[in-house]
Amino acid sequence: MFRPLRLLMIAIWVACVTGTAVVVFLSLEWVTWIAFAAAGVLGLVIGVPAGIWSARAIKRDDPNWPPKRRRVPRKTGP
């Protein structure tokens, strides 16, 4: 199922963690392709769970968030 809030939060977290790792690695003068690959892996490993947690926290703590609804299948025939 397409969940735009979850995808947005995951993308933001992955980008932030990866960017932070790249800056740290470059400031430590570790300038190889391994540093960028490690930053990407760190971004995915830390960012995906954090993005899912953030999306759930937003939905849980926002009183105006609509409750879960069951999807009613549409009729597709005569």
Contacts in CASP RR format, 6 or more apart in sequence:
PFRMAT RR
TARGET T0000
AUTHOR 0000-0000-0000
METHOD contacts of the structure
MODEL  1
MFRPLRLLMIAIWVACVTGTAVVVFLSLEWVTWIAFAAAGVLGLVIGVPA
GIWSARAIKRDDPNWPPKRRRVPRKTGP
3 55 0 8 1.000
5 55 0 8 1.000
5 58 0 8 1.000
5 59 0 8 1.000
6 51 0 8 1.000
6 52 0 8 1.000
6 55 0 8 1.000
9 51 0 8 1.000
9 52 0 8 1.000
9 54 0 8 1.000
9 55 0 8 1.000
9 58 0 8 1.000
10 47 0 8 1.000
10 48 0 8 1.000
10 51 0 8 1.000
10 52 0 8 1.000
10 55 0 8 1.000
12 51 0 8 1.000
13 43 0 8 1.000
13 46 0 8 1.000
13 47 0 8 1.000
13 48 0 8 1.000
13 50 0 8 1.000
13 51 0 8 1.000
13 54 0 8 1.000
14 43 0 8 1.000
14 44 0 8 1.000
14 47 0 8 1.000
14 48 0 8 1.000
16 47 0 8 1.000
17 42 0 8 1.000
17 43 0 8 1.000
17 46 0 8 1.000
17 47 0 8 1.000
17 50 0 8 1.000
18 39 0 8 1.000
18 40 0 8 1.000
18 42 0 8 1.000
18 43 0 8 1.000
19 39 0 8 1.000
21 38 0 8 1.000
21 39 0 8 1.000
21 40 0 8 1.000
21 42 0 8 1.000
21 43 0 8 1.000
22 35 0 8 1.000
22 36 0 8 1.000
22 39 0 8 1.000
25 31 0 8 1.000
25 35 0 8 1.000
25 36 0 8 1.000
25 38 0 8 1.000
25 39 0 8 1.000
26 35 0 8 1.000
58 65 0 8 1.000
59 65 0 8 1.000
END
